[in-house]
Amino acid sequence: MDPAVKKETGYITVWVLLLSLLMEAVFLIIRQWDLSVLFGNLGGAVLAVLNFFLLAFTVSRAVDKGKPEEAAQRVKATATLRLIGVGALSALFIGAFKTNVLATLIPLLFPRVAIAFRPILDRKRGTGNTGTEGSDLID
């Protein structure tokens, strides 16, 4: 497996954990916390990290194989499958396990938050957009 995939997945995992803790605190503050929030958060967080890992792994393998056009097609094809999988598993958590809807779905947005903050953290550290060098959070 590509070391960049491991490092970036670790970066996303740290952010998802931190934002999950923050979300749990918000539910506690507004007095809406119960076990369905905890289990929904856990399920959504696992799905978010797994979805990111599968994306990074697919991109890494597609790029290694060569032609950019084929890589783009492969990534697009797997994006649909990942979206369907995440949707189905989220529905399973909410329907079968009776997890809190918001606590299950909000963590799916956490990787996007982590990606959005990446350039800000890189600038603050004085590193440019040079790949995985900004992932010192997990080194």
C-alpha positions, 0 to 999 in steps of 0.5 A: 500500500502506498505510504501516502494513502496511510498517512492521509488516512491517518490525518483524516482519522485524527480529524474525524475523531476530534470532530466526533468528540466535539459533536458528542460535547454539543449533544451533551450541552444541548441535553440531547445525548443518549446511546443512539448518538454515541453509536450513530457517531461511531458508525458515521465516523467509521464510514467516513474514514473507510470512504476516504481510505477507499477513495485514496486507495483507488486513486493511488492504484489508478494513477500507478496503472498509467493512463490518466483517462483510465484513472479518471474513469476508474475513480468515477466508477468507484465513486458511485459504488462508494456513495451507494455503499455509504448510503446503504450502511448509513440507512442500516445504522439508522433503521436497524440499529436505531442510531440518531440520524444527525449523529450518523450523518454529520460525521460523513462531512468531517473528512471535507472539513479536514481537507478544507483546513489542510491548506491553512495548517500547511501555511501556518507550519510554513509548508507548501502544498507538497503532498503529505508533508502537512500530516505532521499531526499523525507522525 
